[in-house]
């Protein structure tokens, strides 16, 4: 997109600050700048074509605005949050305008009639801005006319666009990918270590479409085992500064939503050329280890290879082999699993933190509507793959970390994780102490050991969920940077991302720099830290997209259960209410403090992670189990509202503290709002809606 900007003079450059523009509903803008105490206020007339979410450079001007804030003008747009928008078109005889669906003020987009792509008046469409000159309307083109009947598809696309992820690849990128040859030249194979005769296989989710890692295993004459971790050689196909490379950098990551993947690279690369499909020769970048029978890594080799996968496993198939000790290549799987579990135990002894997590997956019908919910557990099959990927990532980071360029470390995109935030850690420790857990804070490793001891002690106990969730919140966020401070959560001094270049751009950078180190042809990329920052930002945007899409599916799923009651666990507390996650579906909704006011006046006590009643002393604390009723499901806001269901005895206590009689049903139970309850406890509920419908019939 062309954007005309005024050239900035040296004096002005000295006063520029980099930050993100946030636009309020009223239209006023504020640039959030790291290091500045206050945001810089920017009037709409000074946006210089910037939109909400854009990374900009702002020039602070003299004088102060409302509340003594500094005022500024956008001097330059560093990075657009998004160029594609969902909305509708309005046609006239000579031209059309596009009006975006957004609560943030933005100008209408002029669309020439020749760029309507078949759109008609009032059609709901996706438009991409292609040109925008200052003081003029932006100009765009329709890239897709949306199916008005497919609400789910529109919702998922809107989530991606809101977070700055384009839905289609530019023609130049697709053309470049299509020109890449299918056949691997014999001259290319000759330059690589040939691993094709060695037993190799992939292990992936049952619905995976791209396979970017494989594992090989064989016994050497020395008695040592050779275990190879083979990663798709994306760098062979995606050359620096090519159209493919620029697009991959802009996206920086693939985004995984419940019903689709928005890929970083076109399918030609991600699902064909670089997918390590079985019974095909594929180009890879590998970390190959010689391992003793006891599982000690004796040596390693890093370099370019060619492989031929003999088999494609799903996680479920490998788990069955591990449990039943039978199946194709079961001996090799058992050896790898033994080593993986040994490495896992060693990591935790060395300071890695053993946080467990549950992943919710949706069972969808043909239109993407959720009809069931599945809880994905991390079993030994997942851990097998995870441990060997961690080994490869750590080994690559350690290898590059040892190399010096003019007596300085090679600039390299490490994956780092800082020690816990002390401000968050202290209240958490005080909270954990109530359950009998004490923390040694003398060293970061001592803190990690205390965490692991606590996590081990609470396993299976009622407080497990709350302590795990609060513990995770004390942790810093992992990021990409050239400043290697280690990875605290994993307990590694050196760590990077090497194993997923199909879906993460930092892995592409790691491959390129590692190859330069191996060939001793190192060139310093002066923009590497900026690329790390961009990748970290896009990763957070992808996580926001995934959370929003999962929340949408939760709301869509629970909308069929309005008025029904379920057991839940309080998962968060705020001054305006508390969140409850249902035990059966892991669907989170808000119980508003307004719905509690008829029983008591509740106050938020931060250190207690609780709402506490002034008169009754009744507490709603994180981790408490309660019964809730589903009140409403708002898809547009992606919001579930729950109501506390009160048992008869509890209602009696509250009534006594208030000095008033309790509303009561014929069975002695009561609820928020005073309406009678249909039974003494929650009804049994099936995960699958098909079963539920049969039950209702």
N, C-alpha and C positions, 0 to 999 in steps of 0.2 A: 504494500500500500504506500502511495506517495503521501507525504505530509510535509508541506513547506514550513520551514522554521527559520526564524531570523538568526543570523550569525551572532554568537555571543562574544563580547570583548573580554580581554584578560581581567579587567577589574571586576566585571560581573561574574566571571567564572569563579573567582575567589570566594564569592558569597553564595554559591550554589550548594544546595543540600539534596541528597538523594533520599527519596521516601515514597510511600504509597499514598495515592490520593483516595480519600474516602469522601463521598458525596452524600449529604443528608437528604431527606425527602423534600426539604424546603429548597434544595438546590445549592446550598452553601457547601464549599469544599474545605477539607482539612488534610494537610499532608503530614503523615506520621513519619518522623525522622528519628532514627536511632541516635542517641546521644544528645538530642535536644529535649529539654525538660517539658516544653509545651509544643503542641502541634502548631503548624503554620496555617493560618486561615487564608483561603483563596476564594475570591469572588468569582461567580460564574463567568464574568467577562474576561477573567484572567486565566481560564483553564487552558487556552491555547490548543484546543481540540482534545485535551485529555478527558478521559471518562473514569467513572468509579472503578477503583481497583488497579488502575495503571500505575506502573513505577515511573516516577518523574524526577526531574531535577527542578527544584523550586528556588527562586531568587527572593530572598527576604528584602522587603522594601521598608523604608523609614516609616515611623509611626506605628501605632498599635490599634488593633481592632477591638471587637467586643471583649469585655473582661480583661483588657490588657494584653490580649494575644498579639503575636507578631503577624503581620500581613505579608503575603507573598504573591508572586506571579509564577506560573509554570513556564519555565524557560525551554524545557526539552522533555520529550517523552522517551524514556529509556526502554520501556517494555510495555506493550499493550497486554492488558489482562485478557481481552477477547476482541475478536473482529467479527464474530458470527453471533447473530441474535435471532430469537424466536419472536414472532409478532404477526401482524396482518398487513396486507397491502391495500391501499386505496387508489383506484385508477381514475384518471381523467382522460380526455381525448388525446392529449399530447404527452403526458408523463404519468408516473406513479410515485407515491410516497409509501414508505414502510414505517409503521408505528410499532416500536418494540414493547413487549410485555415486560415491564420492569417498574419497580417502585422508586427507582432512582431517575431523576430528571435526565433526559438525553434528547438531543435534537432528532427530528424525523429524518429518515434517510431517503434521499432522492434516488429513484430507480428508473433509468431510461427504459422505454418500452421494449427495446431490443434485448434487455437483460432480465426480462420477467420469467423466462424459462417455463412458459405455459401457465403462469399464475393468473388467476382471475380476481376481480374485485372482491375484497373481503376474505380472500383465501388466507389461511394460516400458513406461514412459510418460514423458512430460514434464509436470512439475508447476510451476506458478507460485505463489509465495507471495503471498497477497492481504492478509493481516493478521497482525500479530505484536505482541502486548502483552508487556511485560517480565514475566519470571517465568512465562510461559505457553508452551505449544507454538505454533510458527507454524502458521497455517492456510493451506491452499492449495487449488488446483483443478487437475484434469487438463486440460491443453490439447491433448494429443495422445497417442493410443495408438500405439506404434511397431510397425512390421512386424518381427517377430523374425527373419525370413529375410534382411532387407536390412541386412547388416553395414556396408556402405559408408555408407549413409544415416545410420545411427546414429552412426558414427564422425565424420562431418562435422558433424553436429548437436552432438555432444559437444564437439568442438573449439570451435565457436562459443559454446556456453554457458559453457565453461571460461573464455573470455576476455570474458564479460559481454555478449554480443550476443544479444538476444532473437530468437526464430525466427519470431514472428508479430507482427502489428500489433494493438493494442487496437481494439475495435469502434468507439470514438469517433473514432479516427484514420481508420479505413477509411470510416466514414460521412461524415466531413468531406471526404475526398478524392472520394467518389462524388457529393457535392453540387456539385462544381465544374463549371461549364458547359463543354460541348464547343466551342460556337461562340464566336468572338471578336467582341465588340461593335464596331460601326462607330465608336462614340464612342471606344473604346480605340485603334483604329487611327489615328484622327484626331490623337491625342495623341503619336503616335510618328513617327519618320522611316521612310518607306516604302521598303524596299529590295527589294520583291518583283520589280520589273522587271529587276533586275541578276542576272547569272549567279552562282549560289550552289550549292555542293555540300558534302557531308560526306565525310570519309575516316576509316574506322574498321576495327577487326579484322573478319574475315569472320563471326565468331559474335556480334558486338555486338548487344545488344537495345535499348540506349538510345544516342541520338546527341545529346550535349550541346554540340557545337561545330560550326560551319560556317564556310566561307571564301567570300567573294565577291570578284570582280575585274572591273574595267572600265577602259577608257581614257577620260580626261577630255578636253574640248576643248583644255585647256591643254597637253596632251601628257603630263601626269602620269598615273600609274596610281593608281586608288583600290582599295585592298585592305581588305576588312572582315573582322574576326574577330567572329563572332556566337555568343553564348552563351545557352543556354536561360534564359529569365527565370523562374526558380524563385520568386523573391521576389514575383512578381505573384500566384502561387497560394498560397504559404506565408506567411501573415501572422504578425508577431511575437505570441508568447504564445498562438497557436492550438494546438489539440491536435496538428496536424501539425508545427508548429514545435518544440514541446516534445519530441516523439518523435524528430525529426531531430537535435535538440541532444543528447539522451541517447545516441543511437547515434553521432553525429558523423561517421560515415563508412560507406560501403558496404564489404563484405568480399568479396574475390574468391578463391574456392576453385576447385580444378581442375574440379569438375563443377557449380558453382552460384555464384550471387551472392546474398549476404544484403544487401538494399538498405537504404539510409538512408531512402528515401521509398517509399511504396506504388507498385505498378506503374501505378496510375491516373495518377500524376504522372510517374514516371521513364520508363515505356515508352509513354505515350500523350500526355498534355497537353504535357509538356516535351521530348519526344523530337523532334528536328528531322528528322522523316521526310520523304522526298522527295514532292514534288507536294502539299504541305499548307502552308497559311499557319501560321506560328508566331511567338509573341512572344519577343523576344530582347533582351539587353542587349549593346551592341556597342562595339568599339573600331575606328574606321575611320581608315585612314592614307592620306595622299597621298604617293606615292613617286615619286622621279625615275627615269628610265630606267636610271641607274647603281645604283639600289637604296637611295638615301638617303631617309630619312623626312623629308619637308619640313614636315608638320603632321599633327595627329590630332584626332579628334572622339570624345567618349564620350557615350553616351546610349541611351535605349530605342528599339527598332526593331521592325519586323515584316518577316519574310523569307519566301521561298518557295523551298525547295531544289529545284534542277533535276535533281540526280543524286546517287545514293549510291554512292561508291567504297569498295572494300576497299583495304587497303594493298598487297596483291599486284597489283591492277589498276593502281594509280598507279605502282608500281615498274616494271611492264611498259611503261607509257607513257613513263616517264623513260628507260628503257633502249632502247626501240625507236623513240621519237619519233613514235609514231602512236597513234591512238585518239581517242575522244570528248573534246573540249575539250583536246586534247594541247598546243596552243599556250599556253593559259592555265596548264596544269600545268607546262610547261617554264619559263615566266616565274617562277612562284611558286617552283619548285625552285631556279632560279638565284639569286633573292633570298635564299632560305633558306640556301643554302650560303655565300653571301656573309656573312650575319649570323652564321653558325656560325663561320666563319674569324675574323671580327672579335671574337667573344666570346673565343675562345682567345687571340688577340693581346692582349686587354685583361685577361687574368688568370683566365678560366674554366679549370677543370681537366678534361682530356679522359679521364676514366675510362671504359673500355668495360665493358659487362656483358653476360653471356649469360643469357637467360631460358629456363627449361625448361618445356615444355608437354607434357601427356600426351594421348595418343590413347586414348580410353576406349570401352569397349563399352557396350551399352544398359543395363547394370547399374552403370556407373561404374567398372568394373575396368580398370586401365591395360593396354593391349595394345601400346603403342608409346610412344616418347619422341621429341619434336621439339625442336630447339634453335632458339629464335627470335633472329634477328639484327636489329640496328638498321640499316636501310638508308635510302637517301635519302628514300623515301616517308614513313618514320616521322619522319625529321629535318625534312622539310617542315612537317608538322603541329606538331612540337615547337617549332621556331623561331618560328612565328607565335603560338603560345600563350605562349611566353616573352616575346615582344614585347608582347603584350596585358597580361600580368601585370605586367611591369616598368613599362609606361606608366601603368597604373592606380595603382600604388604611388607613382610619381614625382608624378603629378597630385595625389593626396591629400596626399603629403608636403609639397607647397608651400603647402598651405592652413593658416592659423593661426586658432586660436580663442582669443581673449583672449591673443594673443601666444604661445600654446603650440601644439604640434602636435596635430592631431586624433587622439584615441585610435583606433587602427586595427590590425587583425590582420595584421601583417607576417609573411612567411615568412622567417626568418633562419637563417643558417648561420655559426657562429663559426669563427675560425681554428683550425688544427690544434692538438691537445693536445701541448704541449711534452714531457711525460713519455712519450708514445707516439712522438712524432716522432724523438727522439734515438736510441733503439735501432734504429728503422727506417733512419735515415740511415747508421748504422754498418753495418747489414746490407747496404744498397744499395751502400755503398762497395766491398764485396768484388767486386761485379760491375762496378766502374769508374764508378759514378755518384756525383757529388758534389752537395751542396745548398748554395745560397746562402740563408742564413737572416736576412739583414739586414732584410728587410721581408716582410710577408705575400705581396705580389705576387711578390717574388723567389722565395719558396718555391713558389708556384704555377707560375712559369716553370720552376723546377727539376723539379717533378713532370712537367710536360708534356714537357720534354726527355727525361726518363727514360722516360716512357711511349712516346715516339716511338722512342727508341733500342732498346727491348726488344721492339718489335713483331715477332712471328714467332720470337723466340728462346726457348730452353728456360725461362729464368727469368721470362718475361712473366707467367705466371699468378700465381706467388708474389709478385712485386713489386706487381702490381695489387691482389691481395687484401690484402696487408699495408698497402699505401698507403691503401686504403679504410678500414682499421681505425684509422688515425691520425686520420681525420677526425672532427670533432664531429658530433652529430646535428642535423639541421634541425628547428626547432620553430616554433610560432606564438607571437608576443608583440607587445605594443605598443611595446617598446623596439627601435627599428630600428638594428641593428648591421650591416645589409647581409647579402648572401648570398655567402659566400666561394667556395663551389664553383662558382657561376655567374658570379662576378665582377661582381655588380650591387650598387650602393649602395642601391637601393630594389627590393623585390620582394614580391609577395603572390600569393595564389591566387585568381584571378578566374574561371578557365575551366571549372570542374567543379562547379557548385552542385548538380547532381543527386546527386553521390556524396561531396561534402565539405562539412561545415557551415561551416568558415571562409569558403568562397566565398560562401555565403549572407550572412554578416555583411559581407563586402567589398561585395557588391552593395547592401546596405541603406545602408551608410555612404557609398559613392560617390554614390548617388542623393541623399542628404541634402546632400552637398557640391555637387552639380550644381544642386540646387534652392535652395541656400543656406538650408537649414532644419536645421542640425546640432543634434542632441541627443546629449549625452555619456552613454554607457552605462558606469556605474561598475563593472559586473561584466565588462567586456570582457576584462580580463587573466585573470580566472578562467575565462572561456569559452575563451580561447586555451590555457590550461593543460589544461583538460578535453579539448579537441580534440587536443592533442599526445599526451595519455595514451591516448585512444581510437585514435589512429593507430598507436601502438606496439602496442596490443592487436590491432588488425587485422593488422599485420605478423606478430605472433606466431601468429595464427590461420592466416595464409597459409603461413608456414614449416612449422607443424605439419601442415597438410593436405598440403603438397607432400612432406613427409617420410613421411607415411603412404602416399602413392601410390608413393614410391620403394621403401619396404619391401614393399608389396604387389606391385609389379612384380618386384623382385629375388627374391622368395620362390620364383619359378619356376626360379631358377638356383642353388639350393643345391648346393654341391659343384663349381661351375664356376669357371674362372679368367679374370681380366680384367686388362688393363693399367690402371693408375691413377696418380694424382698425389697426393702427400701434401699435404693441404689445411689441416692444423692439427696442433699438437703440444701435449701436456700431460704431466704427471708420470705419468699412468696409461696412456698409450699415444698413438697418433696416428691421425688421421682420413685416409682415402683416398677420393678422388673418382674414380670410374671414368671413363676417357677417353670411352668410347662413350656412356654413359647419363647422366653427371653425377650419379650416385647415390653418396652419401657414407656410409661405414661406419667403424666403429672397429676398429683392430687393438690389442688389449689388450696392455699391457706384460707381463702374465703369460704370454702365448703366446711371448714372446721370451726369457724367463728361462733356458731350457735352453741358449741359445747364449751369453749374456753377461749381465752386470748393467748395465742401461741407466739412465742418469741424464738428467733433463731440464735442458738448458742454455738458459735463457730467451733470453739475448742472441743465441744461435745459432739460435733457433726449431728446436731439434733434440733428439732423444734420442741420447746418445752412449754406446757400450759402454766400460766401464772397462778391460777387457783388450784387446779387439780394436781399439778406436777406431772401430768401425763406427758410422756416423751415419745417422739417419733425419731428414732436414731438409725443411722445407716446400718444395714445388716439385719434390722428387725423384720420378722415375718408378719405380714398382715394380710387380710382379705380385702380385695378391691372389687368394685363393680365398674365395668366399661361404660362410660357416659357418652363420649363422642369420639369420632375419628375424622379429623380434618385433613384431607389429602393435600389441598393446596398449601397448607402450612406445615404439612408433614408432622402433625401433632395428635397425640392421644391424650384424652382426659379421663382420669379415673376418679372414683369416689371411695372413700374409706367405708367399709362395711363393718358395723359395730356389733359386737356380741351383746347379749342381754346384760351379763354381769358388768362389763365395761361401761355400758350405758348407765347402769345404776350408780356406779362410782362417780361418773361425770355429773349425773343429775344431783347426787348428794353434794358434790363440791360446789355446784352452782346454786344449790338450795332450791331446786325446782323439781317437779315430778318428771319422769322420763316418758317419752312416747313409746308405746309398747305394742307389739303384735300379739296375736293369739297364742303364739308359741314362745312368747317371752323374749324374742330377739328384736333388735331395732337396727336402724341404719342411718347414715347421713341423709338428712332430708326428712326423716321420720316415717317413710313409707314402709309397709310390712315386708319382711324378708320371706322368700319362698321356701326356705329350708334352713336347717341349723348349720350347714356347711356347704362348701362349694361342690357342685355336681361334678361327677367324673367327666372328663373331656378327652376326646380323641385328637391327636395331632393333625390328622388328615380330615379335611372338610368333607370329603366324600362319605366317610364313616359317620360324620356328624349329621349330614343330611339324611342318611338312612335312619339314624336314630330318631330324628324329628318326625319322619314319616311313620 
